[in-house]
Amino acid sequence: MATVSTAILDPALQAARWIADYCRDHPKGDVMDAGGDAWASMLEELAGAVGDDLGHARERVQRQAEDIGTGFRIIGESEERPWPVSPVPLLIDEAEWAAIAAGVEQRAVLMEMILADLYGPGNLTAGGSIPAALVNGSPFFLRPLVGLEPPGGHHLHFVAMDLGRGPGGEWRVLADHLRAPAGAGYALENRLAVSRTIGGLQTRLNIQRHAPFFADFRAGLAAACKRTEPRIGLLTPGRYNPSYTEQAHLARYLGLLLVEGADLAVLEDKLYIRTIAGLKRVDALWRRIDPRLIDPLAFDSHSTIGVAGLIDAMAAGNVVVSNAPGSAVLESPAFEAFMPRLARELLGAPLKIPNIATWWCGQDAAQAHVAAHVDSLLIGPAFTAAPLGLPDGKPVMAGDLSPEDRAALLADMVRRPQDYVGQENVRLSTMPVVTEDRLVARPFTLRVFAARCANGGWTVMPGGFARIGEHPDPRASMIGEGSWSADVAVFGDTPVAPVSLLPDAAAVNIRRNPGTLPSRVADNFYWLGRYLERGEALLSVIRVMLGNSITADAGAALAPDTIARLVGIIVEDGAAPRPPSLRRTDLITLARTAMEEGEGGWNSVRAINRTARAIGAGSRDRLSADMTRLLDAPAPAGGALLDRAGSLQRRFAALAGLSTEHMGRTDAWRFHDLGRRIERATAVARAVRVFGCGAATADDLSTLLDVADSQISYRQRYLGGLAHDPVVDLVALDPGNPRAIAYQVAAISQHLRELPVLADDGMAEAQQVEATALAALVSTATAATLDEARLREIERRLSRLSEAIARRYFLQGGEPLRAGGLTLA
């Protein structure tokens, strides 16, 4: 119906109907009142894209966001949620935006000046402009950094501010974000999702682009470094961080290395990243972790996500950290009370965008004011810690509390007034959002981003993103985290050049070296390959046991001894407990447990897939959207057990196809394929040992061909039926069979020849020696001599080879930094 409606609909008339319906109900001061023509144009473009179905518009933009890979995680949850995007962007004309940008830039300059004094001469506290208790009471004032001038000369390189628009059109600052400002990636992803849904909007309204902002930020970080071609990383807490998806997207978009603390090491006051080619110098970090956890030697000794010695490297001027640790001291709501006076004192001018009126109860006059107006003010924590009177740490209206909670709050405000602030509870203007199939008005806040440029000045992202409240209540205290986000489009009369983050093509030298591969990423790709191959091998055994043989008379008619051997493999893998018998019902129960039982400690296919998904999530910035989507897909739920097994098998095949045909032949791919080859060789060696040794029956040999996925190859090659030596030769020793042990060993040797070595003496490294010995063992074997002892030796050597690869390439925290030949670059 939607397609037909789109074809016959006049988009302008539909947009007019939407606006008329909306204007009947929206409150006074809605943003649509300030830019009617632009909103009409935007809604006309939306109607042209989706017809008259606003519900379809919402679903479509959400699909685009999920296709991009946008997601977030709520603290305490293990699964990611899709990032909620409204199909209706917030429109702001360029004249109004110029005033916003000027106010944001002024505030960034002011905060840099305050930080320079707090960690420098301390004149503001000595002169009484800032109470010393306000600084010392903040958990984010890091005293060890007093007197340390940050490399590059600036504490701040990237800041975010939450703004609220009042019903009269005035803007005010609601909060500052300096510690690890989040959301810029979501702003970028919102723009991509909306642009894919409303394709003509960019040109029609001359919407300013985000790419120049990100280019300026990257250039600003590079300019603060000592080297002309610096190596810059985005320091993440890891995949369990709520905004890890955004961090991975930003790292990929900006061309930064996505690194964790374990990837980095400090040696002689310089910062290095552990790579497969040794230690490589890192010049700057855009950190997204709590500053108190960034260096266990300087701050929290219990931190396991920081980098020991990082502050020493920073103090020596050898690494730029953005933002500098300690900058979050200005995030405290209590500081809002002093910003207007500090602006007049330091800048000689009032704030261009005022913050909400704030009183810090650590001062007598302010405490008295808050006490006198306690029921009309928003009472919140002065710092980040939750005081006793606010156990959940969120600001409240004292008048809205129960008598008991209100009494407890007031009593604690008397005991420890310095822990509290009183703030004006501002009312917000509204914007249109799609609910079901119509436009409704909801309050919103705007997050704006500013970054330091190469010349040391500030640039403001033209837009940002809006957070939309779930309920009509316009009070800022009620919006919470919001329920939807929206793109923020700054429009004007002048056409906007199609700027890209990519530099001028003439200034870029062609290179075929894909760049630095951190050891942790190589580790992840290797084990992702192993677990995917492990899950596929276990699933193959389950399917054969259930009767999924190519031959018409095998499977269900397999001899009990052969069935027992299949069961033994499943039990040996820890995928399920040993069944009480080999009756069909017990085998089905065994197969169901081995395939789907993720609880109880069984290493089922589902559990293996869950591990693979977790490993893939740790290198999300290097995986394609299709690969991520397949890894994240839920287990098949419908149909018979054998049908679900077939569906899983096709998913494994798709993942293998993506890695084979769509991954560039980089070192990351080599480690992924190494993992697959070692795991496959191990599984096939065991299968030959179980089914191909001793007095193997016809059922054993047929099962071996099934497990090794070689039935068709054998039938095409040998027309006379099953025979031991031909089956074993094909499955184990034929270098042309992509499932054979010999094929895997050859591929492993080739990968290890291509991967970097540390020494320049021409001698083979340990992993290469192990691979050569393994290749000799396989190449000198024949089907007649490939007995159980030799197969077990092959399995042992595969295990030793895996350990040698891990020791050489997957450098762990305890690895000696001065290991022989370790490259320093």
PyMOL commands that set and color helices and strands:
alter all, ss='L'
color gray80, all
select helices_A, chain A and resi 2-8+11-25+31-34+36-50+54-68+94-118+123-126+132-136+143-145+151-153+184-197+201-204+211-223+244-254+261-263+291-293+310-315+327-331+333-337+339-347+364-372+398-400+403-415+417-419+476-478+505-507+519-546+560-572+584-596+605-617+620-622+625-632+641-661+667-691+698-707+711-717+724-733+741-754+766-779+788-809
alter helices_A, ss='H'
color red, helices_A
select strands_A, chain A and resi 71-72+81-82+90-93+158-165+171-177+232-235+257-259+264-267+270-275+278-281+284-287+320-322+358-360+378-381+396-397+420-423+430-435+438-452+458-460+465-468+484-491
alter strands_A, ss='S'
color yellow, strands_A
deselect
rebuild
show_as cartoon
